[in-house]
């Protein structure tokens, strides 16, 4: 179930991306017996791999349609967010981290539905 769930979240994330991290954390935190900080770290690695595969695939099939200045801004923002998020996430208590994840997840769902 864990493998299928993470795979499905990866396919979704490679195509669409929105809230992929929240979905992956939700799946793994329910189905794995590790700390939330460890789940978050594993999620960061998996989401990075999914985004790398999606980026390479997109470069192969649609090189001429890529707006490279926008792609560069997204890359810089993703790297900065990953760095800051990892440093902050390790220091937060599991309860606070879980609360933040739930709030962000609910806001993302509300935004997608609106």
HELIX and SHEET records of a PDB file:
HELIX    1   1 UNK A    2  UNK A   15  1                                  14    
HELIX    2   2 UNK A   20  UNK A   31  1                                  12    
HELIX    3   3 UNK A   36  UNK A   62  1                                  27    
HELIX    4   4 UNK A   63  UNK A   65  5                                   3    
HELIX    5   5 UNK A   68  UNK A   91  1                                  24    
HELIX    6   6 UNK A   94  UNK A  113  1                                  20    
END                                                                             
